[in-house]
Amino acid sequence: MELDKNQVREVIAKRVALELKDGDVVNLGIGLPTMVPNYLKPDVHVMLQSENGMIGMGGAPAAGQEDPLWINAGGGAITAVPEAATFDSATSFGIIRGGHVDVSILGALQVDEAGDLANWIIPGKLAPGMGGAMEALGADISTISSNPAGIGLFRKSQVTLTAGVIAQTDAENYTEFDGSRIIFNGKKSHPTFDQVGIVWSPKNKGANWLNLAFNYHKSADFGQILNAAGALKNVSLNKITAAKNYKEYAGWTSQDANLGGYKDNSGNYQPGLFTVPTDGGLAYAEANKYLFGQYQHGYIGTYDFNISGSINNQVWLGLTVGLHDVHYNSNSLYSEDFVDGNIMDSFEQLKITGTGFDVKAGVIFRPVKDSPFRIGAYFNSPIFYDLTVSGDNDITISGNYDPAIYEEKDGSQQPCYVKGDRGQSIDYDFRLNTPWKVGASLGHTIGNYLALGATYEYAWYDHMDNRVKDGGYYDSYWGDYYESSSSDEAMNHDTQLNLQGVSTLKLGAEIKPVDMLSIRLGYNYVSPMYKDNALRDQTFDSNGVYIASSADYTNWKATNRFTLGIGFNYQNLAIDVAYQYSSQKGDFYPFESFTDMGCSVNATKVDNKRHQLLMTVGYRF
C-alpha cells in the first residue's frame, strides 16, 4: 500500500524516536523533527531542547489546550515537563555549541546515499523568482546568466519552460498635440516565449559533484511604443541641418542628406529638399510644433551553456558561455508643422541583426560551515557583438501653402524648399563590445519558510567599445577569411561624454506558508545609463553618425521593477506565476540643440510603463 505524505512523516518520526536513549538531551530542528516527542517509548525519558530558548519540551497539547506562549522552533504548540527551563536564544545556542546536547535531529528536504544533508534550497524555484535576487541562494536557473555558480546548488535535475505576455497599457499608436494628429503602426501588447532550460545533476553524489545546464532566454524584449509632442519656436529639424552646414561640422546623416543634399560616390552633388542659395549656406523653414511616434519590437535571444559544481558542499563554482542573437526593429514617424502652414514628415525604418558571445564566472560560498547564509560574487565579460544595421529614411514635404521664402543676394524672393520627397538607405556592418559587469550577493534562509536575497551589480557603460571593421586577412591553411576591426575613437569618446556606469540593486524574498505554496516578492533598481546632460551628438566624424537615419533621442532615467509571484509545488511538478511592473521616465528631444545659433528645443517628459505576466512550468527528475 502506498503511503500518503502525512503517513510517511509519521513513519519517519517514529523511527527516529527509537534512536533516543533514556537521559539524552535532544535538540529538535524545525519541521518534521518536532513530531518525534509524540512517539517516545514510555520508559525513555529525554530532555528536549528547542533552539528558540527552552529545554524540557513535552508532547503536543490536546486540541483546545494550546498556549500561544509555548511554541517550538517551528512555531508549533508544545507542553512543558515539570523540570523545564526557558532562556534567551543566545543561551540556547551556547548550550548547543558548548557540546551539552547528546543528539540533534535535523529536518532535511533531501539526503544522498552517503547520508549527507542538503540545506534548504527552495526546490522548484523558478524564474523570475524573487525579482532576480537569487545569485547567492542559487538553485535557480536564472542565475546561469548572472552568477553561474548558482547552478551548482541544484541537487536534482530539472527542466523548465516560461511564456507570458507584455503590455503597455498607457501607450497609443497615435500622437496628438494642439489639433494635430499622426498615426503609426504599433502593438500595445504581445505574447512572449521567454525561457526553456534544463539542469542535469547526477543522482549519486556526495559532498562534491558536477552539474551541467543549458538555458535559452530572452535577455531583452524591445517591445515599446513611444509618443512625444511639443511646441517649437524659431527652430526646426531642417534648421538644425542648416546650422550644421553653416558650421561645417563633419557629421552629416542620411536625414541631413535628404534635407540639405549630399555628394554621391562619384563626387556629384545631389540636391535635397531645401534650397542652396547662390552665396552658399542652406535655406531653412521654421516650425511651430512637432509630433513623434515610434514602435520598437524584437528581442535578444541568449543561449547559455553552463558547467558548475560543489566543493565539500561549502563552495560552489560555475562557468557559463553565452551566445546571443539580436533581432531589433524600429519604425518611427516624426512630423513638423511649418510656420508657413505646410507639413514635413520624416519616416524611419531601422533593423539591427547580429550575433555575439560572452563568458560569465562566479562563486558562492558559506563563510560558516553548514550555515544557511551564503555569499556570492561574479563577473560577466563584455558581449562581443558582430552587428549589421540597415534602414531607410524618407522625408516628405506637403501642403496647400506656398513655401517660406528667403532673399537672394540679388534681392529676389526664393522658396526655401521644394515640396516632394527624398529618400536614403543605409547598410553598415560594425562590432560592439558591451561593458564588463561585476556583482556581489548575499543569501540567507530561515527555517524552511523564508528565503532572503540581495544583489548589487555594476556595469561600465561609459567604457563600451564601438569598433569599425577595417579589413581582414585570409588564412590559406584553413581556407577561412577573418575580419579585423579597430576602435571607433570618436564614437567611444562620445560614449564617455554621455554615458555612465550603471548600478543595479536586486532585493528578493520568498515565503512558504505551507510546503506546497510559495509567495515571492522582488524589487529591482537600475540607475540611469545616461548622464543628466547627455545628448545625441551628430556633428563629429564617425561612421555611426553618417548612417544615422533619425535625430531624436531620449535621456532615460532610473528603472524601477516590482515583482510578485506565486509558486505551487506538487511532488516533482512546479508551476510558477509571476507579475512584474516596470517604470522608467525620460526626457525626449526631437534633435540636438545649437543654442549659440538660437536653435534650442525643450525636453518632453515621457515614460515607459510595462506590465509582464509570466508562467513557468518545471519538472524535477
N, C-alpha and C positions, 0 to 999 in steps of 0.2 A: 504494500500500500504506500502510495506517495504521500509524504507529509507536507502540510502547508507551512508557511513561513513561521507562524507562531509556534507550531509544534516542533519545528526544527530548533528554534531558540530555546524552548523548554528542555529538549533533549541535551543541548549543549550545556545549559546551566546546571542540570542535574549531574552531568558527567564531571564538570569542573568541581562541583561540591564534594565529590568523592575524593578529590585530591587533598582536601584540607584535613589537618590533624588537630587533635584536641590541644588547645593552648596557643595556636597560631595567632599572630597579629597579621591581619589581611587587609591590604589596600584594594579598594574596588574602583576601577575606572568607570567612565560613563557608558551608557548603553547597556548591552546585554549583561555585563558583569554585575550590575545592580540586581539582577534576578537571582543570583547564586544564594543569598541568605535564605530564600524561601525553600530551599531544598537540602539544608543541612540535616545530617542524622541527629537524632535526639541525644546521643551520647557524645557528640562532638561540640565542644564549646570553644568558639573563637572570638577574638576581639576584632570587629570590623572597623576599619578606618576609612574615612571619606576625605578626599583632599580638600574639600571646601571647609574643613575645620571641625571634625568630630571623630572620636573613637568610642566604640561601643554601640554601633548601629544594631537594631533588631530587624525583624522582618517587616513586610508591608502592613500598614494598619488595615483594619476591616473597613469595608465601604461605609462612608459617612463619618469615620473617625479620624480623617486626615487633619493634620495641623500644618498650616502653611509655613510655620516657623521651623518645622522639622523636615528637611529635604536632603537628598543625597547630591553628589556632584552633578548628576544628570537632571536635577530638578524634580525627581520623583519623591513622593511621600514616603516617610520611614517612621519607625518607632525607635525607642532607645532602651537599652538594658539598664538595670539599676546602677551599675558602676560606670555608666557612660560619662564622658567629659567632652566639653566643647572648647574651642580655642580659635584664634585667627588663622588665616590661610598660610601666613608666614611660618607659624609654628608647625602647621600641618606638613608643609614641605620640608621643614627641618627634621621632622620625625622620619620622613621617607629618605631624605639624603643622608641622614645620620646612621642609616643601617638598622633602624629599630623595627622594620617591617619584615616579617618572615616570608610572606607571599604577596605578590602583586598580580591582580587579574586585570588584563587589559583587553579592551574591545578592539577588534580588527575587522576591516572590510574584506581583507584578503591575506592569506599566507601562502608561501610557496612550499615545495616539497621538503625543504630543509627547516621549515617552521619559522622562517624569517617573517617579521611583522611588516605589513605595508601600512604606512601612515595614511591618514585620511587625505585623499587626493581628488575628491569630488568626481567620482566615476560618472561618465556620461556627460561631462561638462562640455558644452558645445558653443561654437561661435554664434553671435558675437559676445556671448557671455557677459562678463561683468564690465562692459564698456571698454574692453581691451586691456584691463589691468591684470593680466594673468601671467606676466613674464616671469615672476618669481615663484608663483604657485605651481605653474607647469601643468602637465596633463591636459592641455587644451590645444587642439590642432592649429588654432590661430597663431600660436607662438612660433610656428615654423617660419614665419616671415619677419619676426622681430628678434626674439631670443630663442634660437633653435634648441637650446638645452632643455626647454620645456617639454619637447617630445620625449626626452629620455625618462621622464617620470611616468609614462604610461606603463601600467602593469598588465594590461590586456590589449589585444589587437582591436581595432575599431575602424569602421567605415562610416563616413558622414556625407550628407548632401544638404545644401541650403539653396533656397529660392525665395523670392519675395516680390515686393513692388515698391517703387519710389514715386513720390508725388510732391509737386509744388502747388500747394492749394491756393496761394495768393498770386500766382503768375497768370498772365494772359498772352494770347497770340496776337495781340494788337496793342498799340500805344496811342494814347490820346493826350492832346495838350492844346489849350487855347483855341478850340474849334477845329483843330486839325487831327487827322487820324491816319495811321498806317496799319496795314495788316500783313502778317507774315506767317509762315507755317511753323508749327511747334507743338509738341506734346507735353501736357502738364504732368502726365504720369506714364510709367512704363513698367512692364514686368522685368524681373531680373533673375538670371541664373548666377548665383553668387559664389558657390563653392562646392567642390566634391573632393574628398580626400580619403586616404587610408593610412593607418598606422599599423605596422607589424611588430608585435612584441612576442618574443619566444615564451612558450609556456613553461619550460623548465629553466628557472633562473634562481640564482642565489642572491648575494648582495651586489654582484656585478653582472651587468647584462648590456646588450646592444639592441637598439630599436632602429627600424627603418621606416621612412614615411614619404608619401607623395601627396601634394595638395595643389589643386587648381583653385584660384580665387580671383575675383576682380579687385585689384588693388586701387582702381579708380573708376568711377562712373561719372561721365561728363554731362549727363543729362541736366540741362538747365535752360530756362527761359529768362532773359534779361530785358527789362523795359526801362527806358530812361527818356526824359524830355526836359527841355528848359529854354529859357529866353536867351537870345544873343543880342549883343549891342556892339556895333562898329567892328564886327568880326564875322568870319565865315570860314569854312574849310578851304575854299579856293583862295581866300585872302592869306591864309597860312602858307599855302603853296607859293603865292606871290612874294610873301616875306622871305621864304627860304631862297627863292630865286634872286631876290634883291641882295640878300646877304651872302649869296654864292656858297651856300652850305653844300657839303659833299653829298649828304643823304638826299636821295630822290626816289620816292617809292613808285610803285605801279599806279597808285592813286594820283600822285603828282603828275605822272606821265599822261594820264587821261585828262587832267585839268590843264596842265601847262605845256604839254608836248615833250618830246624826247628825241634823241638820236638813235636811229636803228643800227644794226650791226655793220651796215655799210657806211655809217657816218652821216647819213642823210637825216635832216630834221623832219620829224613827223608832228604835225600840229595837234594840239589838244583842243579842248572846247573854248578856252579863253584866249583872247587876242594878245599878240605880242606887238606893242607899239613900235613905231619906227625908230624911236630913240632908245629902245631896249626896255628891259623890265617885263612885267606881266600885268595886264589889266585884271581887275577883280570886281566882284559884286558882293555887297554885304547882305547878311541875313538877319532876320529878327527872331527866329526860333528854330529849334531842331527837334526831331523825334527819332528814336532809335529802338530797334527790336532785334534780338538775336536768339537763335536756338542752337545750342550746342548739344551734341549727343555722341555716343561712342563709349569706349572703355579701354582700360589696360588690363589684359589678362596675364596673370602670373602663374608660372608652373614651378613649384618648389620641390626640390629633391633633398631629403634630409637623412643624415646618419647621426645618432646620438646614443648616449648610454649613461650608466650609473657606475660609480666607483664607491664600493662599500656602502651603498645606499646613503651616502652623505654628500657626495659631489656628483653633479651631472654636467656633462659636456655635450655640445651639439654643433653641427655644421650644416648649413643649407646653401645649396647652389640654386639660384633662381633664373628662369628665362622669362622675358617679358615681351608681350605682343601688343603693339599700340594701334588703336583704331579711333582716331579723333576726327569729328566733322563739325563744321560751324557754318551756319547760313545767317546772314545779317542784312538789315536794311537801315541805312542812315539817310534821313531826309531833311532838307533845309527849305524853309520858306524865305525866298529872297525879298528884300525890301521892295524891289520893283514889281512884286506880285507873282513871279514865276517860281517854279519848284525844281530843286535838284534832288535826284535820288541816286544813292551810291549803293550798289548791291555787291556783297562779297560772298563767295563760296570758297571754303577752305577745307583742306583734308591733309591730315598728317598720319602717316603709317610708318611702321618700322619695328625693329626688334632690339632687345638689349639683354644683358646678363649682369648678375651681381653675386656676391658671396657674403654670407652672414654667419657669424660665430658667436657663441655665448656660453656662459657658465652659470650654474645655480649651485649653491652650497648651503649647508646647515652649519652655522657657527657653533652650535651646541648639538652634540650627537643625540639623535632620537627626538630632537625638538621639532615641533611643527613650524617653527619660524625659519624662513628661508630668505636668502639674499641672492639677487641675480645681477649680472652685468653682461652687456653685449655690444657688438659693433656691427654696422652694415656698411659694406663698401659702396662706392657710387654705382649707380646703374649705368653701364656703358652702352649708350644707345647709338644705333645707326638708323637715321630717320630720313624720310622723304616728305617734303611739303609741296603740295600742288594746290593751285587756286586760281580764281578769276575775280577781277574787279571790273564792273561795268557801271558807268556813270551816265545818267540821262538828265537833260535839262528840258523842261517842257512848260507850257503855259500859254495864256492868251494875251500876254502883255509884251510890250517892246522891252528888250534887254536894257539894263542900266548902261549908261554911256560914259565915256571918258573923252578928254580933249587931247587931240593930236597936236604935235608941235607946230603944225600949220594952222591951228585954230579950229579945225573941223571937229565935229562931234561923231564919235565912232562907237559902235556897240562893244561892250566889254566881253561878250561871248556870243557864241552861236548856239541855237537850240539844236538838239540832236543827242547822239550818244557816242561814247568811246569805250573801248574795252581792252584789257590787258590780261594775259595769262602768265602764271609763274610756275616753275618746276625746279626744285632745288634739293640736292642731297647734302646732308651735313651730319655731324656727330655731336652728341651732347653727353657729358658726364655729370650726373646729378651729384648732390652733396654727400659727404660722409655723414653717418649718423652714429651716435653712441647713446647708450641708455643704461640706467640702473633701476632696480626694482626691489620691493620688499613684499613678502607674502607671509601670511600667518593664518592658521586655523585654530578655532576654539571649539574643542569637543568635536562632535560630528554634526553640528548645527550652524556654524558660522565660519565663513572664509572672508578674509580681507586682503586686498592687494593695492599697491600703489606703484606707479612707474613714472620716471622722468626721462625724457628723450630730448636730445639736442641735435640739430642738423645745420650745417654751414651752407645755407643757400646763397650767401654772398660770394661763395667760392666755387660755384658751378663753372664748368669749363665748356664753353661753346667752341666747337672745332670745325675748321674748314678742311675739306678734302682737297689736298694739294698735289696729288699724284699717286704713284704706286710702283710696284715692281712685279716682274714675272719670275716665278720660281720654276726654272727649266727642269729641275729634277722631279718635282711633283706635278708640274703642269698646271699650277694654280697662280692666279693673279691676286695680289694683296694691295689694297688701297692704303695710302698713308694720309695722315692728317696732322694739322698743327693748330694751336690755339688761335682763336679769333681775338686778338688782344684788345681791339677797340670795343667789341661786344662784351668781353669779360670785364673791361674797365667800367662800362655802363652798368653791368650787373652789380659790381661792387658799390657803385654810387647809389643804386636804387633798391637793392635787396639787402636783407639782414638775416642773421641766424634765427632759427625758429625753435622755440621751446614747446614741448608737448607734455602735459601732465595728465595722467590717467589714474582715476580712482575707481575702485570697484568693490562690491560686497555681494556675498551670496548667503542667503538664509534658508535653512532646511527645516520648516516647521514639522514635517513628517518625512519619513525615509523616501517616499516616492515623489515628493514635491520640492522644488527649489524655486526661490524667488531671487532675482538678480537685479542689482541696481548699479549703474555706471555713469561716470561723468568724465568727459574729456575737455581739456582746454588747449587750444593751439594758438600760439602767439602769431601776430601778423608777419607775413613774409616780406611785405613792402614797408620801406621807411615812410614816415609821415609825409615827407616832401617828394616821394617817388613820382616819376613821370615817364612817359613813353617818348624818349628822345629819338627823333628820326632825322637828325641833322648830320650825323657823323658817317664816316666811310666804313661800311661793313655790308657784307652780303645779306646779313639779317635785316638791314634797313632797306636795301634795294628791292627785296622780294615782298616787302610788306604790302598788303592789299587793303589795309584799313588804317585809321589813325586813332581810333578810340582806345581807351584803357580804363580799367577800374582799379583803384587803390583799395584792395580788400583789407579789412581789419581782422581782429581775432575771431576764431571759430569756437563756438560752444556746442557740445553734444551731450545729450542726456539719453540714457538707455534704461529700459525696463524690460525684463524678461521673466518668463515662467517656464520651468523645465519639469517634465514628467518622466520618471524612470520606472520601468516595469521589467524585471528580470534583465535581459540583455538589450532591450529596446529603450531608446531615449528619444523623446520629442521635445523640441525647444521652440518657443515662440517669443520673438523679441520685437520691441518697438523702439525706434531711435528717432529723436528730433534733433536737427542741427540748425544753427542760426549763425549767419555771418552778415555783417553790414559792410558797406563800402562807399567810396566816393567815385562817381562816374564822370569822366571827362570825354567829350567828343573828339578832342585833339589837344595837342600841346599848345600852351600859351607863349606868345612872344610879347611880354609886357613892355619891352623897350620900343616896340613899334605900335603900341596901343592895341595889340591883338591878344586879349585875355578872355577867358571863359571861367565861370564859376562851376564848382562841383555840383552834381545832382546826387542826392542821397538814394542809394539802392540797397537792397538786401537779398539774401538767398536763404530762404527757409525751406528745409526739406523734411519730409516725413518718410520713414522707411519701415516697412513691416517685413520681417524675415521669419521663415520657418525652417528649422533644421531637424532632420531625422537621422539618427545614428544607431548603429548596431555593434555591440561588443561580442567578440568571439575569442 
